[in-house]
Amino acid sequence: MTFEHPRGTRGISRNPLLTPISKWFNKIIGSQIRRTGKAFGTMPSLILTTIGAKSGAERTSPVAYFPDRNGNWLIVASNAGAKTNPSWYHNIAANPQRVRIEVDGHTHNVTAEELHGAEREAAWKRIATESTRFAGYQDKTDRQLPIIRLTALP
């Protein structure tokens, strides 16, 4: 299982001065997900808890997901089309066995696996068809958006 997506050369830029606002907004969205199961309009969303790649501290992020056909969850490291992957991607890459999600009122310990090749292409085709938002994120950047499968641990 490899996590290997490099940063792109183009994509949206994030103003570092907005970081405190983003953290506050993520807390609000997290509360909404816990109440409704959705954060971004009608898009199913979950709370992703990872272990910081550098800090070792727990980090939570609201993330949209797509159910796969085997009862797993697919998440896309889109970072809204930025040229860099989101922080949670690096955390998962460093600790793929130490991931937890809250979804539909339940908490699951999961393992994370990045999809590659034909499996990734099939998943991306489905995601881009179901969500013009994610298709648009891919159009904003030249990096290939990583798709991560989260599988519940027994």
N, CA, C and O atoms as a GROMACS GRO file, in nm:
protein
  616
    1MET      N    1   0.087  -0.116   0.000
    1MET     CA    2   0.000   0.000   0.000
    1MET      C    3   0.092   0.123   0.000
    1MET      O    4   0.167   0.147   0.095
    2THR      N    5   0.084   0.199  -0.109
    2THR     CA    6   0.169   0.316  -0.117
    2THR      C    7   0.086   0.443  -0.130
    2THR      O    8  -0.019   0.445  -0.193
    3PHE      N    9   0.136   0.546  -0.070
    3PHE     CA   10   0.079   0.679  -0.081
    3PHE      C   11   0.188   0.762  -0.149
    3PHE      O   12   0.294   0.784  -0.091
    4GLU      N   13   0.162   0.807  -0.271
    4GLU     CA   14   0.273   0.863  -0.347
    4GLU      C   15   0.237   0.981  -0.434
    4GLU      O   16   0.304   1.004  -0.535
    5HIS      N   17   0.138   1.056  -0.401
    5HIS     CA   18   0.101   1.166  -0.489
    5HIS      C   19   0.180   1.293  -0.456
    5HIS      O   20   0.170   1.346  -0.346
    6PRO      N   21   0.258   1.340  -0.554
    6PRO     CA   22   0.334   1.463  -0.532
    6PRO      C   23   0.246   1.587  -0.546
    6PRO      O   24   0.133   1.579  -0.595
    7ARG      N   25   0.298   1.700  -0.503
    7ARG     CA   26   0.227   1.826  -0.520
    7ARG      C   27   0.224   1.860  -0.668
    7ARG      O   28   0.308   1.816  -0.746
    8GLY      N   29   0.124   1.940  -0.704
    8GLY     CA   30   0.111   1.984  -0.842
    8GLY      C   31   0.186   2.115  -0.865
    8GLY      O   32   0.247   2.170  -0.774
    9THR      N   33   0.178   2.162  -0.988
    9THR     CA   34   0.240   2.290  -1.021
    9THR      C   35   0.136   2.400  -1.034
    9THR      O   36   0.169   2.519  -1.041
   10ARG      N   37   0.007   2.360  -1.038
   10ARG     CA   38  -0.098   2.461  -1.041
   10ARG      C   39  -0.216   2.413  -0.959
   10ARG      O   40  -0.235   2.293  -0.938
   11GLY      N   41  -0.294   2.508  -0.914
   11GLY     CA   42  -0.412   2.479  -0.833
   11GLY      C   43  -0.448   2.603  -0.754
   11GLY      O   44  -0.377   2.704  -0.758
   12ILE      N   45  -0.559   2.596  -0.683
   12ILE     CA   46  -0.600   2.713  -0.606
   12ILE      C   47  -0.499   2.740  -0.496
   12ILE      O   48  -0.435   2.647  -0.446
   13SER      N   49  -0.486   2.864  -0.458
   13SER     CA   50  -0.395   2.902  -0.350
   13SER      C   51  -0.476   2.927  -0.224
   13SER      O   52  -0.587   2.980  -0.229
   14ARG      N   53  -0.420   2.889  -0.113
   14ARG     CA   54  -0.485   2.911   0.016
   14ARG      C   55  -0.410   3.022   0.089
   14ARG      O   56  -0.288   3.019   0.100
   15ASN      N   57  -0.484   3.118   0.139
   15ASN     CA   58  -0.426   3.226   0.216
   15ASN      C   59  -0.402   3.177   0.358
   15ASN      O   60  -0.498   3.141   0.427
   16PRO      N   61  -0.276   3.174   0.405
   16PRO     CA   62  -0.248   3.125   0.540
   16PRO      C   63  -0.318   3.205   0.650
   16PRO      O   64  -0.338   3.155   0.760
   17LEU      N   65  -0.354   3.329   0.621
   17LEU     CA   66  -0.424   3.409   0.720
   17LEU      C   67  -0.565   3.356   0.748
   17LEU      O   68  -0.626   3.390   0.850
   18LEU      N   69  -0.615   3.272   0.657
   18LEU     CA   70  -0.750   3.216   0.675
   18LEU      C   71  -0.750   3.088   0.757
   18LEU      O   72  -0.857   3.034   0.785
   19THR      N   73  -0.633   3.037   0.796
   19THR     CA   74  -0.625   2.911   0.870
   19THR      C   75  -0.712   2.911   0.997
   19THR      O   76  -0.785   2.814   1.018
   20PRO      N   77  -0.708   3.014   1.081
   20PRO     CA   78  -0.795   3.011   1.200
   20PRO      C   79  -0.944   3.006   1.164
   20PRO      O   80  -1.022   2.940   1.232
   21ILE      N   81  -0.982   3.076   1.059
   21ILE     CA   82  -1.122   3.074   1.015
   21ILE      C   83  -1.158   2.935   0.964
   21ILE      O   84  -1.268   2.885   0.991
   22SER      N   85  -1.067   2.872   0.890
   22SER     CA   86  -1.092   2.737   0.840
   22SER      C   87  -1.109   2.638   0.954
   22SER      O   88  -1.197   2.551   0.948
   23LYS      N   89  -1.027   2.650   1.058
   23LYS     CA   90  -1.039   2.559   1.173
   23LYS      C   91  -1.173   2.579   1.243
   23LYS      O   92  -1.238   2.482   1.282
   24TRP      N   93  -1.214   2.703   1.259
   24TRP     CA   94  -1.344   2.733   1.320
   24TRP      C   95  -1.456   2.675   1.234
   24TRP      O   96  -1.549   2.612   1.286
   25PHE      N   97  -1.448   2.697   1.104
   25PHE     CA   98  -1.550   2.648   1.011
   25PHE      C   99  -1.558   2.495   1.016
   25PHE      O  100  -1.667   2.439   1.013
   26ASN      N  101  -1.443   2.428   1.022
   26ASN     CA  102  -1.442   2.281   1.029
   26ASN      C  103  -1.511   2.231   1.155
   26ASN      O  104  -1.575   2.125   1.152
   27LYS      N  105  -1.499   2.303   1.266
   27LYS     CA  106  -1.569   2.263   1.390
   27LYS      C  107  -1.720   2.274   1.370
   27LYS      O  108  -1.795   2.187   1.414
   28ILE      N  109  -1.764   2.381   1.306
   28ILE     CA  110  -1.907   2.399   1.279
   28ILE      C  111  -1.957   2.288   1.186
   28ILE      O  112  -2.062   2.228   1.211
   29ILE      N  113  -1.882   2.261   1.081
   29ILE     CA  114  -1.920   2.156   0.986
   29ILE      C  115  -1.920   2.020   1.056
   29ILE      O  116  -2.008   1.937   1.030
   30GLY      N  117  -1.823   1.995   1.143
   30GLY     CA  118  -1.818   1.870   1.218
   30GLY      C  119  -1.944   1.849   1.300
   30GLY      O  120  -1.998   1.739   1.305
   31SER      N  121  -1.990   1.954   1.365
   31SER     CA  122  -2.115   1.945   1.443
   31SER      C  123  -2.233   1.913   1.353
   31SER      O  124  -2.319   1.832   1.388
   32GLN      N  125  -2.236   1.977   1.237
   32GLN     CA  126  -2.346   1.952   1.142
   32GLN      C  127  -2.343   1.807   1.092
   32GLN      O  128  -2.448   1.744   1.081
   33ILE      N  129  -2.224   1.755   1.064
   33ILE     CA  130  -2.213   1.616   1.018
   33ILE      C  131  -2.262   1.521   1.127
   33ILE      O  132  -2.335   1.426   1.098
   34ARG      N  133  -2.223   1.546   1.251
   34ARG     CA  134  -2.267   1.459   1.360
   34ARG      C  135  -2.419   1.461   1.376
   34ARG      O  136  -2.479   1.360   1.412
   35ARG      N  137  -2.482   1.576   1.348
   35ARG     CA  138  -2.628   1.587   1.359
   35ARG      C  139  -2.700   1.529   1.238
   35ARG      O  140  -2.801   1.460   1.255
   36THR      N  141  -2.651   1.555   1.118
   36THR     CA  142  -2.728   1.524   0.997
   36THR      C  143  -2.665   1.420   0.905
   36THR      O  144  -2.733   1.361   0.821
   37GLY      N  145  -2.535   1.396   0.921
   37GLY     CA  146  -2.466   1.305   0.830
   37GLY      C  147  -2.424   1.372   0.700
   37GLY      O  148  -2.367   1.307   0.612
   38LYS      N  149  -2.451   1.502   0.689
   38LYS     CA  150  -2.417   1.574   0.567
   38LYS      C  151  -2.353   1.708   0.605
   38LYS      O  152  -2.384   1.765   0.709
   39ALA      N  153  -2.264   1.755   0.519
   39ALA     CA  154  -2.201   1.884   0.546
   39ALA      C  155  -2.207   1.977   0.428
   39ALA      O  156  -2.221   2.098   0.444
   40PHE      N  157  -2.197   1.923   0.311
   40PHE     CA  158  -2.184   2.004   0.191
   40PHE      C  159  -2.310   1.988   0.107
   40PHE      O  160  -2.310   1.918   0.006
   41GLY      N  161  -2.418   2.054   0.149
   41GLY     CA  162  -2.545   2.038   0.079
   41GLY      C  163  -2.601   1.900   0.105
   41GLY      O  164  -2.631   1.865   0.219
   42THR      N  165  -2.614   1.821   0.002
   42THR     CA  166  -2.668   1.686   0.016
   42THR      C  167  -2.559   1.579   0.013
   42THR      O  168  -2.590   1.460   0.014
   43MET      N  169  -2.433   1.621   0.011
   43MET     CA  170  -2.323   1.524   0.000
   43MET      C  171  -2.300   1.454   0.134
   43MET      O  172  -2.280   1.520   0.236
   44PRO      N  173  -2.302   1.320   0.134
   44PRO     CA  174  -2.271   1.246   0.256
   44PRO      C  175  -2.130   1.281   0.304
   44PRO      O  176  -2.037   1.291   0.224
   45SER      N  177  -2.116   1.300   0.434
   45SER     CA  178  -1.987   1.341   0.489
   45SER      C  179  -1.959   1.265   0.618
   45SER      O  180  -2.050   1.214   0.682
   46LEU      N  181  -1.833   1.260   0.653
   46LEU     CA  182  -1.790   1.192   0.774
   46LEU      C  183  -1.687   1.278   0.845
   46LEU      O  184  -1.634   1.374   0.790
   47ILE      N  185  -1.661   1.241   0.969
   47ILE     CA  186  -1.553   1.304   1.046
   47ILE      C  187  -1.435   1.208   1.041
   47ILE      O  188  -1.445   1.094   1.086
   48LEU      N  189  -1.325   1.254   0.988
   48LEU     CA  190  -1.204   1.175   0.974
   48LEU      C  191  -1.108   1.213   1.086
   48LEU      O  192  -1.076   1.330   1.103
   49THR      N  193  -1.062   1.114   1.163
   49THR     CA  194  -0.964   1.138   1.267
   49THR      C  195  -0.836   1.065   1.229
   49THR      O  196  -0.836   0.943   1.209
   50THR      N  197  -0.728   1.142   1.220
   50THR     CA  198  -0.598   1.087   1.184
   50THR      C  199  -0.498   1.122   1.294
   50THR      O  200  -0.527   1.200   1.384
   51ILE      N  201  -0.382   1.063   1.284
   51ILE     CA  202  -0.271   1.094   1.374
   51ILE      C  203  -0.173   1.180   1.296
   51ILE      O  204  -0.127   1.140   1.189
   52GLY      N  205  -0.140   1.297   1.349
   52GLY     CA  206  -0.049   1.390   1.280
   52GLY      C  207   0.082   1.323   1.243
   52GLY      O  208   0.147   1.260   1.326
   53ALA      N  209   0.121   1.338   1.116
   53ALA     CA  210   0.244   1.276   1.066
   53ALA      C  211   0.367   1.326   1.142
   53ALA      O  212   0.460   1.250   1.166
   54LYS      N  213   0.367   1.453   1.177
   54LYS     CA  214   0.482   1.510   1.249
   54LYS      C  215   0.456   1.521   1.399
   54LYS      O  216   0.544   1.492   1.480
   55SER      N  217   0.335   1.563   1.436
   55SER     CA  218   0.306   1.592   1.576
   55SER      C  219   0.269   1.468   1.657
   55SER      O  220   0.294   1.462   1.777
   56GLY      N  221   0.210   1.368   1.592
   56GLY     CA  222   0.159   1.252   1.663
   56GLY      C  223   0.027   1.279   1.734
   56GLY      O  224  -0.025   1.191   1.802
   57ALA      N  225  -0.027   1.399   1.719
   57ALA     CA  226  -0.154   1.437   1.783
   57ALA      C  227  -0.272   1.400   1.694
   57ALA      O  228  -0.260   1.394   1.572
   58GLU      N  229  -0.386   1.373   1.758
   58GLU     CA  230  -0.508   1.346   1.681
   58GLU      C  231  -0.553   1.472   1.609
   58GLU      O  232  -0.549   1.582   1.664
   59ARG      N  233  -0.596   1.453   1.485
   59ARG     CA  234  -0.647   1.562   1.402
   59ARG      C  235  -0.780   1.518   1.344
   59ARG      O  236  -0.793   1.405   1.297
   60THR      N  237  -0.879   1.606   1.345
   60THR     CA  238  -1.009   1.572   1.286
   60THR      C  239  -1.038   1.666   1.170
   60THR      O  240  -1.003   1.784   1.172
   61SER      N  241  -1.103   1.610   1.069
   61SER     CA  242  -1.139   1.686   0.949
   61SER      C  243  -1.273   1.638   0.898
   61SER      O  244  -1.297   1.517   0.893
   62PRO      N  245  -1.360   1.730   0.859
   62PRO     CA  246  -1.482   1.689   0.790
   62PRO      C  247  -1.447   1.656   0.645
   62PRO      O  248  -1.374   1.731   0.580
   63VAL      N  249  -1.499   1.544   0.595
   63VAL     CA  250  -1.464   1.500   0.461
   63VAL      C  251  -1.588   1.440   0.395
   63VAL      O  252  -1.661   1.362   0.456
   64ALA      N  253  -1.612   1.477   0.270
   64ALA     CA  254  -1.718   1.413   0.192
   64ALA      C  255  -1.673   1.271   0.158
   64ALA      O  256  -1.554   1.245   0.143
   65TYR      N  257  -1.769   1.180   0.146
   65TYR     CA  258  -1.733   1.043   0.110
   65TYR      C  259  -1.830   0.989   0.006
   65TYR      O  260  -1.938   1.041  -0.016
   66PHE      N  261  -1.785   0.881  -0.057
   66PHE     CA  262  -1.864   0.807  -0.154
   66PHE      C  263  -1.863   0.662  -0.109
   66PHE      O  264  -1.756   0.603  -0.096
   67PRO      N  265  -1.979   0.602  -0.086
   67PRO     CA  266  -1.979   0.460  -0.046
   67PRO      C  267  -1.934   0.376  -0.165
   67PRO      O  268  -1.972   0.402  -0.279
   68ASP      N  269  -1.853   0.274  -0.138
   68ASP     CA  270  -1.819   0.184  -0.248
   68ASP      C  271  -1.914   0.066  -0.243
   68ASP      O  272  -2.000   0.057  -0.155
   69ARG      N  273  -1.899  -0.023  -0.336
   69ARG     CA  274  -1.995  -0.134  -0.349
   69ARG      C  275  -1.972  -0.246  -0.247
   69ARG      O  276  -2.048  -0.342  -0.243
   70ASN      N  277  -1.869  -0.233  -0.165
   70ASN     CA  278  -1.838  -0.336  -0.064
   70ASN      C  279  -1.860  -0.288   0.078
   70ASN      O  280  -1.813  -0.352   0.173
   71GLY      N  281  -1.929  -0.177   0.095
   71GLY     CA  282  -1.955  -0.125   0.229
   71GLY      C  283  -1.843  -0.042   0.286
   71GLY      O  284  -1.845  -0.010   0.405
   72ASN      N  285  -1.745  -0.006   0.204
   72ASN     CA  286  -1.636   0.080   0.247
   72ASN      C  287  -1.668   0.225   0.211
   72ASN      O  288  -1.772   0.254   0.152
   73TRP      N  289  -1.578   0.314   0.247
   73TRP     CA  290  -1.596   0.456   0.219
   73TRP      C  291  -1.479   0.504   0.134
   73TRP      O  292  -1.364   0.473   0.164
   74LEU      N  293  -1.508   0.580   0.029
   74LEU     CA  294  -1.404   0.638  -0.055
   74LEU      C  295  -1.399   0.788  -0.025
   74LEU      O  296  -1.502   0.856  -0.025
   75ILE      N  297  -1.279   0.839  -0.001
   75ILE     CA  298  -1.261   0.982   0.018
   75ILE      C  299  -1.157   1.030  -0.082
   75ILE      O  300  -1.069   0.954  -0.124
   76VAL      N  301  -1.168   1.155  -0.121
   76VAL     CA  302  -1.080   1.212  -0.222
   76VAL      C  303  -0.997   1.323  -0.159
   76VAL      O  304  -1.051   1.414  -0.096
   77ALA      N  305  -0.866   1.315  -0.175
   77ALA     CA  306  -0.776   1.417  -0.120
   77ALA      C  307  -0.770   1.534  -0.218
   77ALA      O  308  -0.665   1.563  -0.276
   78SER      N  309  -0.883   1.601  -0.234
   78SER     CA  310  -0.893   1.707  -0.335
   78SER      C  311  -0.834   1.839  -0.288
   78SER      O  312  -0.774   1.912  -0.367
   79ASN      N  313  -0.849   1.871  -0.160
   79ASN     CA  314  -0.807   1.999  -0.106
   79ASN      C  315  -0.865   2.112  -0.191
   79ASN      O  316  -0.802   2.216  -0.211
   80ALA      N  317  -0.988   2.090  -0.239
   80ALA     CA  318  -1.064   2.187  -0.320
   80ALA      C  319  -0.989   2.230  -0.446
   80ALA      O  320  -1.012   2.339  -0.497
   81GLY      N  321  -0.901   2.144  -0.497
   81GLY     CA  322  -0.829   2.176  -0.619
   81GLY      C  323  -0.697   2.249  -0.597
   81GLY      O  324  -0.642   2.306  -0.692
   82ALA      N  325  -0.646   2.248  -0.474
   82ALA     CA  326  -0.517   2.311  -0.446
   82ALA      C  327  -0.404   2.230  -0.509
   82ALA      O  328  -0.423   2.114  -0.546
   83LYS      N  329  -0.287   2.292  -0.521
   83LYS     CA  330  -0.175   2.217  -0.579
   83LYS      C  331  -0.112   2.120  -0.481
   83LYS      O  332  -0.028   2.038  -0.519
   84THR      N  333  -0.152   2.127  -0.354
   84THR     CA  334  -0.100   2.035  -0.252
   84THR      C  335  -0.212   1.946  -0.199
   84THR      O  336  -0.329   1.983  -0.202
   85ASN      N  337  -0.173   1.830  -0.152
   85ASN     CA  338  -0.269   1.741  -0.087
   85ASN      C  339  -0.306   1.798   0.049
   85ASN      O  340  -0.227   1.871   0.109
   86PRO      N  341  -0.426   1.765   0.100
   86PRO     CA  342  -0.464   1.812   0.233
   86PRO      C  343  -0.375   1.747   0.340
   86PRO      O  344  -0.317   1.641   0.318
   87SER      N  345  -0.367   1.812   0.454
   87SER     CA  346  -0.284   1.760   0.564
   87SER      C  347  -0.326   1.619   0.603
   87SER      O  348  -0.241   1.535   0.634
   88TRP      N  349  -0.457   1.592   0.602
   88TRP     CA  350  -0.501   1.460   0.644
   88TRP      C  351  -0.446   1.350   0.554
   88TRP      O  352  -0.428   1.237   0.600
   89TYR      N  353  -0.418   1.381   0.428
   89TYR     CA  354  -0.360   1.281   0.337
   89TYR      C  355  -0.222   1.238   0.389
   89TYR      O  356  -0.191   1.119   0.393
   90HIS      N  357  -0.140   1.336   0.428
   90HIS     CA  358  -0.006   1.305   0.479
   90HIS      C  359  -0.014   1.229   0.611
   90HIS      O  360   0.068   1.141   0.638
   91ASN      N  361  -0.113   1.263   0.693
   91ASN     CA  362  -0.132   1.191   0.819
   91ASN      C  363  -0.170   1.047   0.794
   91ASN      O  364  -0.118   0.956   0.860
   92ILE      N  365  -0.259   1.024   0.698
   92ILE     CA  366  -0.298   0.886   0.665
   92ILE      C  367  -0.180   0.811   0.607
   92ILE      O  368  -0.158   0.694   0.640
   93ALA      N  369  -0.102   0.875   0.520
   93ALA     CA  370   0.014   0.810   0.460
   93ALA      C  371   0.112   0.763   0.568
   93ALA      O  372   0.173   0.657   0.556
   94ALA      N  373   0.128   0.844   0.672
   94ALA     CA  374   0.221   0.810   0.780
   94ALA      C  375   0.164   0.704   0.874
   94ALA      O  376   0.239   0.627   0.934
   95ASN      N  377   0.032   0.700   0.888
   95ASN     CA  378  -0.032   0.611   0.987
   95ASN      C  379  -0.161   0.550   0.931
   95ASN      O  380  -0.269   0.576   0.984
   96PRO      N  381  -0.154   0.469   0.824
   96PRO     CA  382  -0.277   0.419   0.761
   96PRO      C  383  -0.359   0.324   0.847
   96PRO      O  384  -0.478   0.303   0.821
   97GLN      N  385  -0.298   0.267   0.950
   97GLN     CA  386  -0.370   0.176   1.039
   97GLN      C  387  -0.428   0.247   1.161
   97GLN      O  388  -0.494   0.184   1.244
   98ARG      N  389  -0.406   0.377   1.172
   98ARG     CA  390  -0.450   0.452   1.290
   98ARG      C  391  -0.546   0.563   1.248
   98ARG      O  392  -0.523   0.681   1.274
   99VAL      N  393  -0.652   0.522   1.182
   99VAL     CA  394  -0.752   0.616   1.130
   99VAL      C  395  -0.887   0.576   1.189
   99VAL      O  396  -0.918   0.458   1.204
  100ARG      N  397  -0.966   0.677   1.221
  100ARG     CA  398  -1.100   0.654   1.276
  100ARG      C  399  -1.196   0.746   1.202
  100ARG      O  400  -1.160   0.857   1.164
  101ILE      N  401  -1.318   0.699   1.183
  101ILE     CA  402  -1.421   0.784   1.123
  101ILE      C  403  -1.548   0.780   1.206
  101ILE      O  404  -1.577   0.681   1.274
  102GLU      N  405  -1.621   0.890   1.200
  102GLU     CA  406  -1.756   0.897   1.255
  102GLU      C  407  -1.848   0.917   1.136
  102GLU      O  408  -1.835   1.014   1.061
  103VAL      N  409  -1.941   0.825   1.118
  103VAL     CA  410  -2.031   0.833   1.006
  103VAL      C  411  -2.166   0.773   1.046
  103VAL      O  412  -2.172   0.667   1.108
  104ASP      N  413  -2.272   0.842   1.010
  104ASP     CA  414  -2.408   0.796   1.039
  104ASP      C  415  -2.428   0.758   1.186
  104ASP      O  416  -2.496   0.660   1.217
  105GLY      N  417  -2.370   0.835   1.275
  105GLY     CA  418  -2.388   0.813   1.418
  105GLY      C  419  -2.304   0.701   1.476
  105GLY      O  420  -2.322   0.665   1.593
  106HIS      N  421  -2.213   0.645   1.399
  106HIS     CA  422  -2.127   0.535   1.447
  106HIS      C  423  -1.981   0.572   1.429
  106HIS      O  424  -1.944   0.647   1.338
  107THR      N  425  -1.898   0.519   1.517
  107THR     CA  426  -1.754   0.539   1.508
  107THR      C  427  -1.691   0.407   1.465
  107THR      O  428  -1.723   0.301   1.519
  108HIS      N  429  -1.601   0.415   1.368
  108HIS     CA  430  -1.533   0.296   1.315
  108HIS      C  431  -1.383   0.320   1.312
  108HIS      O  432  -1.337   0.424   1.266
  109ASN      N  433  -1.307   0.223   1.360
  109ASN     CA  434  -1.163   0.222   1.333
  109ASN      C  435  -1.148   0.162   1.194
  109ASN      O  436  -1.208   0.059   1.162
  110VAL      N  437  -1.069   0.229   1.110
  110VAL     CA  438  -1.056   0.186   0.971
  110VAL      C  439  -0.909   0.179   0.934
  110VAL      O  440  -0.822   0.235   1.000
  111THR      N  441  -0.884   0.108   0.826
  111THR     CA  442  -0.753   0.112   0.763
  111THR      C  443  -0.769   0.185   0.631
  111THR      O  444  -0.874   0.176   0.567
  112ALA      N  445  -0.666   0.256   0.592
  112ALA     CA  446  -0.672   0.339   0.472
  112ALA      C  447  -0.580   0.282   0.365
  112ALA      O  448  -0.468   0.240   0.392
  113GLU      N  449  -0.631   0.281   0.242
  113GLU     CA  450  -0.554   0.231   0.129
  113GLU      C  451  -0.578   0.323   0.010
  113GLU      O  452  -0.693   0.349  -0.027
  114GLU      N  453  -0.471   0.372  -0.049
  114GLU     CA  454  -0.485   0.455  -0.168
  114GLU      C  455  -0.508   0.366  -0.289
  114GLU      O  456  -0.439   0.266  -0.307
  115LEU      N  457  -0.604   0.404  -0.372
  115LEU     CA  458  -0.634   0.328  -0.492
  115LEU      C  459  -0.538   0.369  -0.604
  115LEU      O  460  -0.500   0.486  -0.616
  116HIS      N  461  -0.501   0.272  -0.686
  116HIS     CA  462  -0.411   0.294  -0.799
  116HIS      C  463  -0.463   0.221  -0.922
  116HIS      O  464  -0.548   0.133  -0.912
  117GLY      N  465  -0.412   0.259  -1.038
  117GLY     CA  466  -0.439   0.188  -1.163
  117GLY      C  467  -0.586   0.186  -1.201
  117GLY      O  468  -0.659   0.283  -1.183
  118ALA      N  469  -0.627   0.069  -1.253
  118ALA     CA  470  -0.764   0.054  -1.302
  118ALA      C  471  -0.867   0.071  -1.191
  118ALA      O  472  -0.976   0.123  -1.214
  119GLU      N  473  -0.832   0.028  -1.071
  119GLU     CA  474  -0.925   0.042  -0.959
  119GLU      C  475  -0.949   0.190  -0.928
  119GLU      O  476  -1.062   0.230  -0.900
  120ARG      N  477  -0.844   0.269  -0.931
  120ARG     CA  478  -0.858   0.412  -0.908
  120ARG      C  479  -0.937   0.478  -1.021
  120ARG      O  480  -1.024   0.561  -0.996
  121GLU      N  481  -0.907   0.440  -1.143
  121GLU     CA  482  -0.977   0.500  -1.259
  121GLU      C  483  -1.127   0.471  -1.255
  121GLU      O  484  -1.208   0.559  -1.283
  122ALA      N  485  -1.164   0.348  -1.220
  122ALA     CA  486  -1.306   0.314  -1.211
  122ALA      C  487  -1.374   0.394  -1.100
  122ALA      O  488  -1.485   0.444  -1.117
  123ALA      N  489  -1.306   0.406  -0.986
  123ALA     CA  490  -1.362   0.483  -0.875
  123ALA      C  491  -1.374   0.630  -0.914
  123ALA      O  492  -1.476   0.693  -0.885
  124TRP      N  493  -1.271   0.685  -0.979
  124TRP     CA  494  -1.275   0.826  -1.018
  124TRP      C  495  -1.388   0.854  -1.117
  124TRP      O  496  -1.456   0.955  -1.108
  125LYS      N  497  -1.406   0.764  -1.211
  125LYS     CA  498  -1.513   0.781  -1.310
  125LYS      C  499  -1.648   0.792  -1.240
  125LYS      O  500  -1.729   0.878  -1.273
  126ARG      N  501  -1.670   0.705  -1.145
  126ARG     CA  502  -1.796   0.708  -1.070
  126ARG      C  503  -1.808   0.836  -0.987
  126ARG      O  504  -1.913   0.899  -0.987
  127ILE      N  505  -1.702   0.874  -0.917
  127ILE     CA  506  -1.704   0.994  -0.833
  127ILE      C  507  -1.728   1.119  -0.917
  127ILE      O  508  -1.812   1.202  -0.882
  128ALA      N  509  -1.657   1.133  -1.028
  128ALA     CA  510  -1.671   1.251  -1.114
  128ALA      C  511  -1.810   1.258  -1.176
  128ALA      O  512  -1.862   1.367  -1.200
  129THR      N  513  -1.871   1.143  -1.203
  129THR     CA  514  -2.007   1.139  -1.257
  129THR      C  515  -2.108   1.180  -1.151
  129THR      O  516  -2.202   1.254  -1.179
  130GLU      N  517  -2.088   1.132  -1.029
  130GLU     CA  518  -2.181   1.162  -0.919
  130GLU      C  519  -2.164   1.303  -0.864
  130GLU      O  520  -2.260   1.359  -0.809
  131SER      N  521  -2.046   1.361  -0.877
  131SER     CA  522  -2.019   1.491  -0.814
  131SER      C  523  -1.945   1.584  -0.910
  131SER      O  524  -1.825   1.570  -0.932
  132THR      N  525  -2.018   1.679  -0.965
  132THR     CA  526  -1.952   1.778  -1.050
  132THR      C  527  -1.855   1.863  -0.968
  132THR      O  528  -1.758   1.917  -1.022
  133ARG      N  529  -1.880   1.874  -0.838
  133ARG     CA  530  -1.788   1.949  -0.751
  133ARG      C  531  -1.649   1.887  -0.755
  133ARG      O  532  -1.550   1.958  -0.774
  134PHE      N  533  -1.640   1.755  -0.738
  134PHE     CA  534  -1.509   1.689  -0.738
  134PHE      C  535  -1.447   1.689  -0.877
  134PHE      O  536  -1.325   1.702  -0.890
  135ALA      N  537  -1.527   1.674  -0.980
  135ALA     CA  538  -1.475   1.684  -1.116
  135ALA      C  539  -1.413   1.822  -1.138
  135ALA      O  540  -1.308   1.833  -1.201
  136GLY      N  541  -1.477   1.925  -1.085
  136GLY     CA  542  -1.425   2.061  -1.095
  136GLY      C  543  -1.296   2.080  -1.018
  136GLY      O  544  -1.207   2.153  -1.063
  137TYR      N  545  -1.282   2.015  -0.904
  137TYR     CA  546  -1.158   2.023  -0.828
  137TYR      C  547  -1.042   1.968  -0.912
  137TYR      O  548  -0.933   2.024  -0.913
  138GLN      N  549  -1.067   1.857  -0.982
  138GLN     CA  550  -0.961   1.799  -1.065
  138GLN      C  551  -0.922   1.895  -1.176
  138GLN      O  552  -0.805   1.903  -1.213
  139ASP      N  553  -1.019   1.968  -1.230
  139ASP     CA  554  -0.990   2.064  -1.337
  139ASP      C  555  -0.903   2.181  -1.289
  139ASP      O  556  -0.835   2.243  -1.370
  140LYS      N  557  -0.905   2.210  -1.159
  140LYS     CA  558  -0.831   2.325  -1.106
  140LYS      C  559  -0.683   2.296  -1.083
  140LYS      O  560  -0.603   2.389  -1.068
  141THR      N  561  -0.646   2.170  -1.080
  141THR     CA  562  -0.508   2.134  -1.047
  141THR      C  563  -0.453   2.034  -1.148
  141THR      O  564  -0.528   1.966  -1.217
  142ASP      N  565  -0.320   2.026  -1.155
  142ASP     CA  566  -0.258   1.929  -1.244
  142ASP      C  567  -0.212   1.803  -1.170
  142ASP      O  568  -0.157   1.712  -1.231
  143ARG      N  569  -0.234   1.798  -1.039
  143ARG     CA  570  -0.200   1.674  -0.968
  143ARG      C  571  -0.319   1.578  -0.979
  143ARG      O  572  -0.434   1.622  -0.986
  144GLN      N  573  -0.292   1.449  -0.979
  144GLN     CA  574  -0.401   1.352  -0.979
  144GLN      C  575  -0.453   1.343  -0.836
  144GLN      O  576  -0.377   1.317  -0.743
  145LEU      N  577  -0.583   1.365  -0.820
  145LEU     CA  578  -0.641   1.363  -0.686
  145LEU      C  579  -0.639   1.221  -0.630
  145LEU      O  580  -0.696   1.131  -0.692
  146PRO      N  581  -0.575   1.201  -0.516
  146PRO     CA  582  -0.572   1.068  -0.456
  146PRO      C  583  -0.711   1.025  -0.408
  146PRO      O  584  -0.788   1.105  -0.354
  147ILE      N  585  -0.741   0.899  -0.427
  147ILE     CA  586  -0.865   0.839  -0.375
  147ILE      C  587  -0.823   0.735  -0.272
  147ILE      O  588  -0.742   0.647  -0.299
  148ILE      N  589  -0.880   0.749  -0.153
  148ILE     CA  590  -0.847   0.662  -0.040
  148ILE      C  591  -0.969   0.577  -0.004
  148ILE      O  592  -1.079   0.629   0.012
  149ARG      N  593  -0.948   0.447   0.007
  149ARG     CA  594  -1.055   0.357   0.055
  149ARG      C  595  -1.035   0.335   0.204
  149ARG      O  596  -0.927   0.299   0.249
  150LEU      N  597  -1.142   0.358   0.278
  150LEU     CA  598  -1.143   0.333   0.422
  150LEU      C  599  -1.224   0.207   0.447
  150LEU      O  600  -1.341   0.198   0.410
  151THR      N  601  -1.160   0.110   0.511
  151THR     CA  602  -1.224  -0.019   0.538
  151THR      C  603  -1.229  -0.041   0.688
  151THR      O  604  -1.127  -0.032   0.756
  152ALA      N  605  -1.349  -0.071   0.739
  152ALA     CA  606  -1.366  -0.092   0.882
  152ALA      C  607  -1.282  -0.211   0.928
  152ALA      O  608  -1.278  -0.315   0.863
  153LEU      N  609  -1.216  -0.193   1.042
  153LEU     CA  610  -1.141  -0.302   1.102
  153LEU      C  611  -1.236  -0.389   1.181
  153LEU      O  612  -1.334  -0.340   1.237
  154PRO      N  613  -1.208  -0.519   1.186
  154PRO     CA  614  -1.296  -0.609   1.262
  154PRO      C  615  -1.290  -0.582   1.412
  154PRO      O  616  -1.358  -0.649   1.490
   0.00000   0.00000   0.00000
